[in-house]
Amino acid sequence: MSPNVPIFLGLRFLEHPSNASAAPGGSLRLRCRVGGEGAGPPPELGWDRDGVAIDGGHRPGPAGTARGRLGGPPASSDLARVALPGGGWVATSQLRLSPLAVSDSGRYRCWARVGGGARLLSREAHLELAGLPVFLEEPQDLELAVFTPFSLRCSARGPPEPVRLLWLRDGTPQNGLGDPLARSPSTLRVAGLNRSSSFSCEAHNARGVTTSRSAAVTVVAQAPQNLGLVQGGPRWLEVTWEPGASGASGASGDNGDNGDSGPRECTVQRRLLPATPPPRPVPVHAGSPPEPGLTPPNLRRAPPVPPDSRAAPVSPPRRSPRAGGVPGVAVPLNAAGAARGEATPMPI
């Protein structure tokens, strides 16, 4: 029998748990196998991590502190016993850890005992949690005015350690992996922005790179200032203004800073409604009353003709002299004016 297989109270380990390496968030199985001789009672098998029992299907806490039934992540242990034809038995135990956490790293042992006897311990198996960095804190979205100071936070861990952080603004690195800012946790402080940007964080370790979420930092446009009227027409206005603290002019449609903070000018078109048509002319005849409801407020009736006056023939309409080659306008004469020989235009 090999000297590496311990024998204790009729028990011996046929298989010891093996060293393992896994990534956080995954799953892992550790296995041990124990054999015994004779027709004694079946063995009891269990597991320790860093000297603390994994009890009740729960893992111990970090640094060897026992969490037990107080809320540790669940761990399942399967036990199978098989009786051998020539006498004796074989028992196998598998410890399943899922999902793996960084605190699961440590030294694991399988133990076996019969009845209330002493425990027989296996060799130690070292579990190393190593993989891509895992983010503990990622940058968050912000909305603020132009040139307003702000800060963003990022934190990540391994294993393996160390983890170094690289800040990116719109895809452009803001620091180096050798800078103090690259240490986790990291706080990026920005004096202010004149345009909206996106920020992210890369976590580097020996296994590779993990990228955080992209945080949108939105610069809110401020109201324009010093609005003034330059000139205007019936359907347009020319105005001037100075952009508010936004780094952009609303008329140009550019969200970036073009370096010009002086006044802007633009032309504003104003749509007018169709003009109201003039009132319909009201025909009025001399000596006859106007139609009811159609008497204009400035209508003056001609004075009555004296009874002793002789009726004079009505002269035909005369035309006003031509001016500048423009035909004259016919001016009708009323009956009273014709009797006195006067040409009096009738108001319409």
Rosetta silent file (secondary structure, phi, psi, omega in degrees, C-alpha in Angstrom):
SEQUENCE: MSPNVPIFLGLRFLEHPSNASAAPGGSLRLRCRVGGEGAGPPPELGWDRDGVAIDGGHRPGPAGTARGRLGGPPASSDLARVALPGGGWVATSQLRLSPLAVSDSGRYRCWARVGGGARLLSREAHLELAGLPVFLEEPQDLELAVFTPFSLRCSARGPPEPVRLLWLRDGTPQNGLGDPLARSPSTLRVAGLNRSSSFSCEAHNARGVTTSRSAAVTVVAQAPQNLGLVQGGPRWLEVTWEPGASGASGASGDNGDNGDSGPRECTVQRRLLPATPPPRPVPVHAGSPPEPGLTPPNLRRAPPVPPDSRAAPVSPPRRSPRAGGVPGVAVPLNAAGAARGEATPMPI
SCORE:     score description
SCORE:     0.000 S_00000001
   1 L     0.000  138.604 -176.138    0.000    0.000    0.000 S_00000001
   2 L   -66.960  139.760  177.311    1.333    3.443   -0.922 S_00000001
   3 L   -67.159  -15.537  179.533    2.606    5.515    1.997 S_00000001
   4 L   -79.896   -7.566  179.199    0.711    8.501    0.519 S_00000001
   5 L  -103.086  105.274 -176.243   -2.637    6.845    1.292 S_00000001
   6 L   -71.961  147.931  176.301   -3.299    7.263    5.000 S_00000001
   7 E  -119.854  127.079 -176.970   -5.025    4.496    6.947 S_00000001
   8 E  -150.026  118.386  179.779   -6.999    5.473   10.073 S_00000001
   9 L    54.319   40.425  178.316   -9.563    3.389   11.937 S_00000001
  10 L    80.490    2.361 -179.554   -9.962    1.102    8.951 S_00000001
  11 E  -105.629  153.037  173.894  -10.468    4.064    6.530 S_00000001
  12 E  -153.353  147.075  177.810   -8.246    5.198    3.672 S_00000001
  13 E   -85.192  122.901  174.864   -8.503    7.814    0.977 S_00000001
  14 E   -90.395  -23.074  177.981   -8.646    6.345   -2.497 S_00000001
  15 E  -149.451  129.136  178.784   -8.886    9.816   -4.141 S_00000001
  16 L   -99.941  154.119  175.271   -7.946   13.213   -2.764 S_00000001
  17 L   -65.583  149.531 -175.593   -9.381   16.551   -3.947 S_00000001
  18 L  -107.160  153.239  174.500   -7.250   18.289   -6.600 S_00000001
  19 L   -61.538  148.347 -177.447   -6.047   21.858   -6.919 S_00000001
  20 E  -147.329  155.740  174.539   -8.234   23.958   -9.161 S_00000001
  21 E  -134.236  133.876 -177.452   -8.448   27.393  -10.762 S_00000001
  22 E  -148.185  167.053 -179.695  -11.700   28.965  -11.900 S_00000001
  23 L   -97.340  144.726  175.212  -13.241   32.291  -12.780 S_00000001
  24 L   -57.187  141.818 -179.050  -15.681   34.142  -10.518 S_00000001
  25 L    93.463  -14.380  179.239  -19.282   33.530  -11.459 S_00000001
  26 L   -89.280 -158.531  178.609  -18.667   30.006  -12.715 S_00000001
  27 L  -135.997  160.047 -176.096  -19.062   26.651  -10.983 S_00000001
  28 E  -153.597  146.733  175.125  -16.660   24.001   -9.691 S_00000001
  29 E  -121.827  131.975  171.261  -16.734   20.462   -8.264 S_00000001
  30 E  -111.574  138.066 -175.011  -14.237   19.022   -5.777 S_00000001
  31 E  -132.961  145.163  172.324  -14.276   15.233   -5.234 S_00000001
  32 E  -139.055  156.003 -179.242  -12.833   12.731   -2.773 S_00000001
  33 E  -137.630  134.289 -175.600  -13.211    8.964   -2.416 S_00000001
  34 E  -124.969  141.306  176.507  -12.801    6.843    0.728 S_00000001
  35 E  -125.905  155.425  178.585  -12.600    3.065    1.131 S_00000001
  36 E  -147.788  165.655 -179.478  -12.871    0.763    4.127 S_00000001
  37 L  -117.653  158.764  178.471  -12.779   -2.924    5.004 S_00000001
  38 L    87.314 -179.350 -176.836  -15.069   -5.108    7.017 S_00000001
  39 L  -105.638   33.223 -178.889  -18.743   -4.913    7.660 S_00000001
  40 L   -72.550 -178.737 -179.776  -18.629   -1.865    9.893 S_00000001
  41 L   -68.142  154.582  179.185  -21.010    1.073    9.733 S_00000001
  42 L   -67.328  152.129 -176.255  -20.849    3.325    6.657 S_00000001
  43 L   -79.681  162.404  172.009  -18.570    6.368    6.937 S_00000001
  44 E  -108.166  131.790 -178.079  -19.568    9.999    7.292 S_00000001
  45 E  -121.365  148.324  178.295  -17.903   12.419    4.860 S_00000001
  46 E  -157.632 -174.881 -175.035  -17.656   16.215    4.869 S_00000001
  47 E  -136.780  146.657  172.273  -15.625   19.255    3.783 S_00000001
  48 E  -122.982  151.927  169.114  -13.596   22.061    5.361 S_00000001
  49 E  -129.995  121.088 -177.208  -12.297   25.291    3.900 S_00000001
  50 L    53.439   37.100  176.671   -9.355   26.949    5.650 S_00000001
  51 L    82.073    2.083 -179.538  -10.106   24.798    8.701 S_00000001
  52 E  -110.611  131.537 -176.781  -13.783   25.851    8.952 S_00000001
  53 E   -66.983  137.954  170.252  -16.501   23.284    8.324 S_00000001
  54 L   -87.572   97.235 -167.168  -18.797   23.762    5.344 S_00000001
  55 L  -109.699  142.726  171.933  -21.907   23.014    7.351 S_00000001
  56 L    64.463   28.544  179.509  -25.559   22.731    6.397 S_00000001
  57 L    73.519   16.151  178.691  -24.956   23.215    2.672 S_00000001
  58 E  -123.274  149.030 -179.003  -23.460   26.688    3.255 S_00000001
  59 L   -87.561  152.721  172.725  -19.936   27.908    2.746 S_00000001
  60 L   -70.557  158.007 -179.337  -17.861   29.599    5.437 S_00000001
  61 L   -75.971  179.915 -178.811  -17.313   33.314    5.140 S_00000001
  62 H   -67.175  158.476  177.017  -14.092   35.016    4.053 S_00000001
  63 H    58.284   32.138  174.926  -10.890   34.862    6.102 S_00000001
  64 H    77.268    6.503  178.088  -11.983   31.649    7.802 S_00000001
  65 L   -80.357  137.990 -175.880  -15.037   33.145    9.511 S_00000001
  66 L   -83.121  118.961  173.533  -17.919   30.738    9.756 S_00000001
  67 L   -93.537  -36.514  176.254  -21.061   31.900    7.982 S_00000001
  68 H    48.949 -124.430 -178.457  -22.744   28.524    8.150 S_00000001
  69 H   -86.924   10.524 -176.132  -26.495   28.967    8.183 S_00000001
  70 H   -92.284   13.816  172.500  -26.224   32.736    8.576 S_00000001
  71 L   121.930   12.137  176.320  -26.436   33.503    4.876 S_00000001
  72 L   -67.153  154.743  177.425  -23.380   32.101    3.056 S_00000001
  73 L   -58.771  144.522 -175.701  -23.837   31.158   -0.609 S_00000001
  74 E   -69.171  145.608  172.912  -25.202   27.621   -0.986 S_00000001
  75 E  -133.957  136.853 -178.849  -22.906   24.670   -1.649 S_00000001
  76 E  -108.251  142.224  179.803  -24.154   21.172   -2.449 S_00000001
  77 E  -128.875  123.618  179.342  -22.437   17.952   -1.389 S_00000001
  78 E  -104.387  136.459 -179.246  -23.299   14.573   -2.887 S_00000001
  79 E  -127.350  129.704  178.329  -22.436   11.327   -1.071 S_00000001
  80 E  -131.404  130.881  178.520  -22.559    7.850   -2.592 S_00000001
  81 E  -118.408  134.571 -179.458  -21.706    4.584   -0.781 S_00000001
  82 E  -129.452  127.458  176.421  -21.135    1.300   -2.568 S_00000001
  83 E   -83.337  136.973 -179.289  -20.633   -2.090   -0.861 S_00000001
  84 L   -89.389  145.948 -177.232  -17.928   -4.274   -2.346 S_00000001
  85 L   -60.247  -37.436 -178.498  -18.639   -7.974   -3.132 S_00000001
  86 L   -86.097   11.214 -176.604  -15.650   -9.229   -1.141 S_00000001
  87 L   101.570  150.598 -177.567  -16.497   -7.113    1.867 S_00000001
  88 L    93.564 -170.710 -173.895  -15.827   -3.488    2.622 S_00000001
  89 E  -161.274  166.395  176.044  -17.193   -0.394    0.882 S_00000001
  90 E  -134.521  132.829  178.192  -16.319    2.718   -1.103 S_00000001
  91 E  -124.927  137.880 -179.168  -17.802    6.195   -0.474 S_00000001
  92 E  -125.004  136.508  177.499  -17.528    9.200   -2.773 S_00000001
  93 E  -127.234  135.943  176.093  -18.286   12.844   -1.970 S_00000001
  94 E  -122.769  128.471  177.071  -18.527   15.767   -4.415 S_00000001
  95 E  -104.342  120.764 -179.213  -18.624   19.382   -3.304 S_00000001
  96 E  -109.368  127.088  179.917  -20.232   21.713   -5.840 S_00000001
  97 E  -115.368  119.897 -179.618  -19.682   25.487   -5.583 S_00000001
  98 L  -163.264  133.253   -9.100  -21.887   27.731   -7.731 S_00000001
  99 L   -77.451  150.233 -178.306  -21.758   30.552   -8.461 S_00000001
 100 L   -72.325  138.151  175.974  -18.147   31.020   -7.494 S_00000001
 101 L  -119.316  160.867 -179.767  -17.244   34.109   -5.489 S_00000001
 102 H   -58.883  -33.695 -179.146  -13.856   35.587   -4.735 S_00000001
 103 H   -69.099   -9.667  177.942  -14.297   34.545   -1.105 S_00000001
 104 H   -77.158  -11.414  176.749  -14.359   30.870   -2.228 S_00000001
 105 L   -62.077  142.329  178.581  -10.597   30.954   -2.764 S_00000001
 106 E   156.620 -165.061 -178.484   -8.726   28.914   -0.136 S_00000001
 107 E  -106.894  125.002 -177.034   -7.581   25.458    1.006 S_00000001
 108 E  -112.558  142.853  175.028  -10.135   22.654    0.927 S_00000001
 109 E  -133.972  145.658  170.707  -10.022   19.283    2.678 S_00000001
 110 E  -101.687  140.974  178.640  -12.293   16.279    2.621 S_00000001
 111 E  -129.360  155.029  179.660  -12.748   14.369    5.886 S_00000001
 112 E  -141.506  146.508  175.661  -14.194   10.981    6.797 S_00000001
 113 E  -155.782  158.711  178.985  -15.090    9.273   10.067 S_00000001
 114 L  -116.830  126.253 -178.449  -17.018    6.290   11.309 S_00000001
 115 L    63.031 -136.796  178.763  -19.475    6.748   14.158 S_00000001
 116 L   -98.754   20.566 -177.709  -18.217    9.270   16.682 S_00000001
 117 L   -73.460 -178.704 -179.800  -14.568    8.531   15.998 S_00000001
 118 L   -70.759  157.297 -178.315  -11.863   10.913   15.012 S_00000001
 119 L   -86.947  142.850  173.428  -11.860   12.456   11.567 S_00000001
 120 E  -103.830  122.082 -174.647   -9.534   11.355    8.816 S_00000001
 121 E  -100.484  142.299  175.328   -8.416   14.331    6.694 S_00000001
 122 L   -82.002  178.502  171.986   -7.466   14.326    3.025 S_00000001
 123 L   -71.907  157.292 -179.445   -4.656   16.325    1.481 S_00000001
 124 L   -74.067  144.121  171.805   -5.328   20.006    0.890 S_00000001
 125 E  -118.780  126.362 -177.508   -6.660   21.198   -2.426 S_00000001
 126 E   -94.115  125.453  176.761   -5.994   24.860   -3.295 S_00000001
 127 E  -107.332  121.700  177.985   -8.742   26.708   -5.103 S_00000001
 128 E  -114.215  125.921  174.962   -7.724   29.871   -6.920 S_00000001
 129 E   -93.179  112.471 -178.031  -10.330   32.195   -8.364 S_00000001
 130 L  -141.743  134.679  179.684   -8.758   33.855  -11.382 S_00000001
 131 L  -177.637 -164.297  177.616  -10.340   35.439  -14.390 S_00000001
 132 L   -65.500  151.599  179.504  -11.192   38.715  -16.008 S_00000001
 133 L   -58.288  148.704  178.010  -11.706   41.647  -13.641 S_00000001
 134 E  -114.668  130.161 -178.552  -15.138   42.075  -12.122 S_00000001
 135 E   -79.921  132.403  172.989  -16.581   45.580  -11.708 S_00000001
 136 E   -97.144  -28.386  178.913  -17.766   46.603   -8.272 S_00000001
 137 E  -149.188  137.082 -178.106  -18.725   50.158   -9.319 S_00000001
 138 L  -125.407  154.544  179.274  -19.196   51.671  -12.776 S_00000001
 139 L   -63.997  146.044 -176.302  -19.555   55.302  -13.981 S_00000001
 140 L  -115.220  158.742 -179.282  -23.127   56.621  -14.084 S_00000001
 141 L   -66.479  147.863  177.995  -24.972   59.039  -16.400 S_00000001
 142 E  -138.028  155.366  174.524  -24.996   62.754  -15.553 S_00000001
 143 E  -137.361  120.581 -172.988  -26.794   65.863  -16.827 S_00000001
 144 E  -153.089  169.307  179.650  -25.292   69.252  -16.030 S_00000001
 145 E   -79.922  165.561 -178.158  -24.636   72.789  -17.255 S_00000001
 146 L   -61.935  141.564  176.884  -21.588   73.782  -19.253 S_00000001
 147 L    58.837   29.363  174.436  -18.273   73.950  -17.368 S_00000001
 148 L   -92.003  122.991  179.929  -19.808   72.431  -14.227 S_00000001
 149 L   -63.645  146.461  177.836  -17.242   70.312  -12.313 S_00000001
 150 E  -154.904  170.562  179.154  -18.153   66.660  -11.755 S_00000001
 151 E  -140.905  151.414  177.845  -16.577   63.305  -10.858 S_00000001
 152 E  -127.741  146.505 -177.161  -17.052   59.674  -11.915 S_00000001
 153 E  -120.262  147.663  177.956  -16.132   56.537   -9.968 S_00000001
 154 E  -147.814  139.652 -179.692  -14.968   53.097  -11.079 S_00000001
 155 E  -148.373  139.249  179.718  -13.878   50.057   -9.074 S_00000001
 156 E  -150.931  160.939  179.027  -12.930   46.490  -10.058 S_00000001
 157 E  -145.151  164.964  174.710  -11.168   43.473   -8.586 S_00000001
 158 L   -90.730 -142.379    8.554   -9.646   40.147   -9.575 S_00000001
 159 L   -81.382  163.087   -0.727   -8.333   37.634   -8.945 S_00000001
 160 L   -79.624  155.416  173.458   -5.745   37.742  -10.148 S_00000001
 161 L   -98.261  158.970    2.352   -4.554   41.008   -8.708 S_00000001
 162 L   -85.344  162.703  174.110   -3.516   43.688   -9.315 S_00000001
 163 L  -112.556  128.786  179.525   -6.273   45.314  -11.330 S_00000001
 164 E  -115.028  144.202 -173.797   -5.463   48.586  -13.097 S_00000001
 165 E  -112.415  138.803  177.522   -8.067   51.010  -14.443 S_00000001
 166 E  -123.233  123.285  179.895   -7.986   53.047  -17.641 S_00000001
 167 E   -90.346  141.125  178.984  -10.448   55.934  -18.121 S_00000001
 168 E  -126.937  136.306  171.112  -11.802   56.716  -21.594 S_00000001
 169 E  -118.872  117.687 -176.658  -13.612   59.817  -22.872 S_00000001
 170 L    50.994   37.534  178.458  -15.298   59.277  -26.237 S_00000001
 171 L    84.529   -3.039 -178.619  -12.916   56.342  -26.716 S_00000001
 172 E  -101.013  125.891 -179.496   -9.780   58.371  -25.954 S_00000001
 173 E   -60.339  141.283  179.562   -7.658   57.302  -22.923 S_00000001
 174 L  -107.364   -7.124  179.844   -7.461   59.900  -20.160 S_00000001
 175 L  -156.981  174.540  175.594   -4.657   58.261  -18.141 S_00000001
 176 L  -107.856  160.742 -179.327   -2.033   55.519  -18.261 S_00000001
 177 L   -68.922  -15.743  177.184   -2.015   52.164  -16.460 S_00000001
 178 L   -93.070   -2.183 -179.149    1.029   53.323  -14.505 S_00000001
 179 L   -78.316  155.167  174.584   -0.652   56.484  -13.200 S_00000001
 180 H   -59.074  -28.553  179.201   -2.005   56.757   -9.642 S_00000001
 181 H   -64.809  -18.580 -177.417   -5.450   57.250  -11.209 S_00000001
 182 H   -79.420   -8.038 -179.529   -5.252   53.638  -12.468 S_00000001
 183 E   -76.287  139.313  179.740   -5.484   52.185   -8.953 S_00000001
 184 L   -94.232  134.672   -2.259   -8.806   50.664   -7.995 S_00000001
 185 L   -74.602  156.026 -175.891  -11.042   52.239   -6.762 S_00000001
 186 E  -129.154  142.512  177.045  -10.544   55.275   -8.983 S_00000001
 187 E  -123.059  119.375  177.514  -12.240   58.677   -9.137 S_00000001
 188 E   -94.448  120.234  179.441  -12.018   60.747  -12.328 S_00000001
 189 E  -106.747  128.534 -177.129  -12.488   64.460  -11.629 S_00000001
 190 E  -120.542  130.860 -177.763  -13.391   66.732  -14.546 S_00000001
 191 L   -69.192  -24.032  179.530  -13.306   70.542  -14.314 S_00000001
 192 L   152.242  163.052 -179.599  -16.222   70.849  -16.770 S_00000001
 193 L  -128.191  150.790  171.718  -17.347   70.228  -20.341 S_00000001
 194 L  -109.446    5.731  174.084  -18.569   72.471  -23.159 S_00000001
 195 L  -154.753  157.082 -179.464  -20.150   69.558  -25.067 S_00000001
 196 L   -68.130  145.335 -177.937  -21.743   66.229  -24.228 S_00000001
 197 E  -146.587  166.615  174.897  -19.403   63.234  -23.967 S_00000001
 198 E  -118.103  142.480 -178.372  -19.366   59.568  -22.985 S_00000001
 199 E  -126.410  142.424  175.784  -17.056   58.064  -20.344 S_00000001
 200 E  -144.866  172.571 -174.889  -16.125   54.441  -19.654 S_00000001
 201 E  -135.559  132.590  175.232  -13.601   52.512  -17.614 S_00000001
 202 E  -106.986  134.333  177.302  -11.391   49.551  -18.583 S_00000001
 203 E  -109.399  123.848 -176.783  -10.168   47.074  -15.940 S_00000001
 204 E  -114.007  136.820  166.728   -6.913   45.268  -16.744 S_00000001
 205 E  -145.928 -171.342 -175.214   -5.313   42.248  -15.042 S_00000001
 206 L   -65.536  -20.778 -179.211   -3.141   39.282  -16.043 S_00000001
 207 L   -88.830  -18.638 -179.255   -6.139   37.463  -17.554 S_00000001
 208 E   150.009 -154.802 -172.955   -7.347   40.250  -19.820 S_00000001
 209 E  -129.413  137.948  172.599   -9.524   43.369  -20.009 S_00000001
 210 E  -122.935  137.844 -178.525  -13.113   44.098  -18.998 S_00000001
 211 E  -108.368  135.717  179.971  -14.947   47.264  -20.100 S_00000001
 212 L   -76.996  178.829  172.127  -17.538   49.021  -17.959 S_00000001
 213 L   -66.921  159.661  177.608  -20.802   50.509  -19.113 S_00000001
 214 L   -93.816  123.613  179.794  -20.663   53.800  -21.016 S_00000001
 215 E   -95.837  126.094  178.781  -21.798   56.789  -18.959 S_00000001
 216 E   -91.345  118.643  175.464  -23.415   59.634  -20.921 S_00000001
 217 E  -104.567  107.311 -173.458  -22.540   63.075  -19.543 S_00000001
 218 E   -99.105  124.915  176.160  -25.015   65.472  -21.164 S_00000001
 219 E   -89.932  119.786 -176.653  -24.307   69.209  -21.260 S_00000001
 220 E   -85.742  128.227  179.728  -27.608   71.082  -21.051 S_00000001
 221 L   -68.385  138.823  178.107  -27.926   74.155  -23.291 S_00000001
 222 L   -96.820  163.845 -177.126  -28.594   77.434  -21.471 S_00000001
 223 L   -67.434  144.408  176.721  -30.933   80.220  -22.623 S_00000001
 224 L   -66.753  160.114 -176.821  -29.522   82.777  -25.132 S_00000001
 225 E  -125.850  160.203  174.866  -28.644   86.259  -23.906 S_00000001
 226 E    53.514   49.734  177.102  -28.800   89.836  -25.223 S_00000001
 227 E   -72.527  130.311 -178.378  -31.470   89.165  -27.832 S_00000001
 228 E  -144.388  156.881  179.699  -31.957   92.176  -30.095 S_00000001
 229 E   -97.131  124.728  178.252  -33.722   93.237  -33.301 S_00000001
 230 E   -87.500  -56.806  177.063  -31.473   94.386  -36.162 S_00000001
 231 E  -160.215  168.440 -178.437  -34.080   95.130  -38.812 S_00000001
 232 E  -155.323  159.613  177.344  -37.360   93.801  -40.069 S_00000001
 233 L  -129.432 -173.512 -178.621  -39.762   93.695  -42.950 S_00000001
 234 L   -59.968  -31.520 -175.593  -43.395   92.791  -43.484 S_00000001
 235 L  -126.539   13.546 -179.014  -42.577   89.079  -43.423 S_00000001
 236 E  -151.678  157.106  176.615  -39.115   88.756  -41.840 S_00000001
 237 E  -136.229  141.134  172.862  -37.042   89.812  -38.878 S_00000001
 238 E  -111.993  118.166 -175.566  -33.284   89.878  -38.430 S_00000001
 239 E  -119.630  158.717  175.457  -32.267   89.284  -34.816 S_00000001
 240 E  -130.271  147.691  179.088  -28.954   89.022  -32.996 S_00000001
 241 E  -157.460  164.811  173.552  -28.124   87.200  -29.751 S_00000001
 242 E  -110.726  128.139 -178.532  -25.284   85.740  -27.726 S_00000001
 243 L   -59.716  145.439  173.894  -25.502   82.014  -26.988 S_00000001
 244 L   -69.654 -177.905 -178.218  -26.008   81.039  -23.398 S_00000001
 245 L   -71.681   77.487  179.969  -23.471   78.930  -21.549 S_00000001
 246 L  -135.397  -11.715 -179.716  -23.865   75.938  -23.807 S_00000001
 247 L    74.948    5.954 -178.150  -20.875   76.075  -26.120 S_00000001
 248 L  -148.555  157.515  176.491  -23.141   75.931  -29.165 S_00000001
 249 L  -102.357  132.729 -178.176  -25.528   78.088  -31.173 S_00000001
 250 L   -66.365  -24.191 -178.384  -29.042   76.863  -31.573 S_00000001
 251 L   -77.600  -29.395 -176.448  -29.237   78.192  -35.142 S_00000001
 252 L   -81.422  -22.638 -178.733  -26.209   76.274  -36.390 S_00000001
 253 L    76.973   13.070 -178.603  -27.336   72.893  -35.084 S_00000001
 254 L   -99.473  124.975  179.433  -23.805   72.155  -33.826 S_00000001
 255 L   -84.984   -4.918 -179.119  -23.534   70.620  -30.372 S_00000001
 256 L   -98.499  174.975 -179.070  -19.811   71.318  -30.200 S_00000001
 257 L   -93.476  119.898  178.800  -17.861   74.462  -29.437 S_00000001
 258 L   -93.148    7.108  176.433  -16.755   76.282  -32.581 S_00000001
 259 L    81.101   -1.876 -179.341  -14.628   78.731  -30.609 S_00000001
 260 L  -107.155  111.439 -179.599  -16.819   81.748  -31.449 S_00000001
 261 L  -105.377   10.716 -178.774  -18.549   83.203  -28.429 S_00000001
 262 L   -81.326 -173.449 -177.706  -19.603   86.481  -30.109 S_00000001
 263 L   -65.190  150.096  173.632  -23.055   87.530  -31.300 S_00000001
 264 E  -111.873  156.581  175.684  -24.967   85.392  -33.813 S_00000001
 265 E  -131.138  148.124  175.055  -27.412   86.608  -36.439 S_00000001
 266 E  -154.399  160.740  178.259  -30.266   84.877  -38.182 S_00000001
 267 E  -107.511  130.227 -177.986  -33.303   85.763  -40.271 S_00000001
 268 E  -109.050  121.778  176.788  -36.727   84.770  -39.002 S_00000001
 269 E   -85.614  136.132  179.924  -39.537   84.329  -41.525 S_00000001
 270 L  -119.211  122.139 -179.422  -42.992   85.351  -40.359 S_00000001
 271 L   -87.767  126.510 -179.190  -46.038   83.934  -42.102 S_00000001
 272 L  -102.661  147.163  175.036  -48.939   86.379  -42.391 S_00000001
 273 L   -76.481  152.475  178.625  -52.614   85.510  -42.751 S_00000001
 274 L   -56.796  142.178 -179.422  -54.428   86.764  -45.902 S_00000001
 275 L   -66.576  151.885  179.079  -55.637   90.359  -45.578 S_00000001
 276 L   -73.182  126.870 -177.945  -59.330   90.976  -44.908 S_00000001
 277 L   -62.930  148.812  179.910  -61.079   91.901  -48.197 S_00000001
 278 L   -67.051  157.673 -179.795  -62.518   95.484  -48.373 S_00000001
 279 L   -66.538  151.237 -179.872  -66.272   95.933  -47.852 S_00000001
 280 L   -68.590  132.974  179.252  -68.536   95.653  -50.878 S_00000001
 281 L   -61.797  144.138  179.965  -69.486   99.074  -52.366 S_00000001
 282 L  -105.175  114.205  178.734  -73.057  100.141  -51.660 S_00000001
 283 L   -70.325  132.088  179.494  -74.839  101.667  -54.682 S_00000001
 284 L  -127.363  132.125  178.888  -76.726  104.840  -53.741 S_00000001
 285 L  -110.860  143.304  179.999  -79.059  106.741  -56.110 S_00000001
 286 L   -64.951  135.567  176.486  -79.993  110.391  -55.728 S_00000001
 287 L    81.398   -0.313  178.759  -83.408  110.978  -54.321 S_00000001
 288 L  -121.257  136.710 -179.383  -83.902  107.392  -53.178 S_00000001
 289 L   -67.101  149.706  178.146  -83.374  106.191  -49.619 S_00000001
 290 L   -69.805  160.841  178.611  -80.592  103.608  -49.067 S_00000001
 291 L   -64.755  145.782  179.993  -81.423  100.028  -48.480 S_00000001
 292 L   -58.396  137.437  176.741  -82.151   99.161  -44.842 S_00000001
 293 L    78.855   -1.701 -177.958  -79.043   98.135  -42.937 S_00000001
 294 L  -116.277   15.119 -178.757  -76.653   99.312  -45.693 S_00000001
 295 L   -80.084  113.761  178.322  -76.360  102.985  -44.774 S_00000001
 296 L   -66.157  151.981 -178.215  -72.673  103.772  -44.252 S_00000001
 297 L   -64.996  -24.186 -177.779  -71.922  105.917  -41.223 S_00000001
 298 L  -102.982   16.585 -178.244  -70.364  108.690  -43.380 S_00000001
 299 L   -76.971  130.312  176.367  -73.112  108.791  -45.993 S_00000001
 300 L  -117.785  127.433  177.739  -74.519  112.289  -46.613 S_00000001
 301 L   -82.953  147.234  179.034  -77.712  112.752  -48.536 S_00000001
 302 L   -69.828  146.461  179.177  -78.009  115.623  -51.032 S_00000001
 303 L   -64.657  150.496 -179.324  -80.213  118.583  -49.935 S_00000001
 304 L   -67.852  153.671 -179.855  -83.743  118.582  -51.374 S_00000001
 305 L   -83.062  129.465  178.821  -84.505  120.641  -54.456 S_00000001
 306 L   -58.354  146.269 -177.067  -86.653  123.747  -53.726 S_00000001
 307 L   -66.963  -25.970 -177.665  -90.163  123.417  -55.167 S_00000001
 308 L   -86.844   -4.403  179.751  -89.951  126.669  -57.096 S_00000001
 309 L   -76.777  143.378  177.653  -86.753  125.695  -58.832 S_00000001
 310 L   -82.732  142.809  179.257  -86.976  124.658  -62.362 S_00000001
 311 L   -70.486  123.263  178.244  -85.811  121.268  -63.227 S_00000001
 312 L  -100.200  147.313  178.374  -82.567  121.516  -65.065 S_00000001
 313 L   -66.494  143.848 -179.727  -81.344  118.797  -67.316 S_00000001
 314 L   -77.785  125.994  178.749  -78.730  116.563  -65.799 S_00000001
 315 L   -73.241  149.637  175.830  -75.383  117.017  -67.389 S_00000001
 316 L   -66.321  160.144 -179.295  -73.510  113.967  -68.488 S_00000001
 317 L   -61.297  139.337  175.267  -70.631  112.837  -66.267 S_00000001
 318 E  -102.297  154.905  179.773  -67.471  114.806  -66.621 S_00000001
 319 E  -107.641  143.959  177.834  -64.017  113.338  -66.390 S_00000001
 320 L   -71.168  156.095 -178.614  -61.185  114.729  -64.356 S_00000001
 321 L   -60.413  151.641  176.676  -58.133  115.958  -66.227 S_00000001
 322 L   -76.028  140.339  179.480  -55.571  113.428  -67.186 S_00000001
 323 E  -129.378  122.798  176.293  -52.443  113.487  -65.035 S_00000001
 324 L    62.664   28.417  178.531  -49.225  111.878  -66.013 S_00000001
 325 L    79.584    6.414 -179.185  -50.849  109.886  -68.787 S_00000001
 326 E   -95.683  126.297 -179.149  -53.238  108.204  -66.333 S_00000001
 327 L   -56.922  145.493  177.533  -56.874  108.267  -67.488 S_00000001
 328 L   -72.075  166.470 -178.258  -59.156  110.360  -65.357 S_00000001
 329 L  -105.116  131.792  179.681  -61.850  108.897  -63.153 S_00000001
 330 E   -65.903  129.276 -179.062  -65.490  109.530  -63.989 S_00000001
 331 E  -112.467  110.668 -179.538  -67.095  111.631  -61.289 S_00000001
 332 L   -72.847  149.617  178.253  -70.953  111.377  -61.220 S_00000001
 333 L  -108.388  143.421  177.694  -72.984  114.501  -60.490 S_00000001
 334 L   -89.784  171.422 -174.650  -76.054  114.545  -58.287 S_00000001
 335 H   -66.736  -40.039 -178.767  -79.287  116.265  -59.202 S_00000001
 336 H   -64.904  -42.698  179.126  -78.864  119.175  -56.797 S_00000001
 337 H   -64.339  -35.617  179.461  -75.455  119.952  -58.055 S_00000001
 338 H   -66.935  -35.400 -179.994  -76.691  119.848  -61.601 S_00000001
 339 H   -65.078  -33.004 -178.525  -79.421  122.379  -60.760 S_00000001
 340 H   -95.754    1.489 -178.591  -76.765  124.771  -59.406 S_00000001
 341 L    75.868   22.277 -178.063  -74.270  123.966  -62.114 S_00000001
 342 L  -109.512  143.739  174.459  -71.877  122.355  -59.594 S_00000001
 343 L   -98.214  101.985 -176.908  -70.069  119.063  -59.984 S_00000001
 344 L  -112.140  117.435  178.114  -70.354  117.398  -56.575 S_00000001
 345 L   -68.003  140.568  177.146  -68.970  113.866  -56.177 S_00000001
 346 L   -86.567  127.784  175.465  -71.312  111.496  -54.416 S_00000001
 347 L   -68.774  144.062 -179.613  -69.718  109.697  -51.527 S_00000001
 348 L  -116.721    0.000    0.000  -69.853  105.973  -51.806 S_00000001
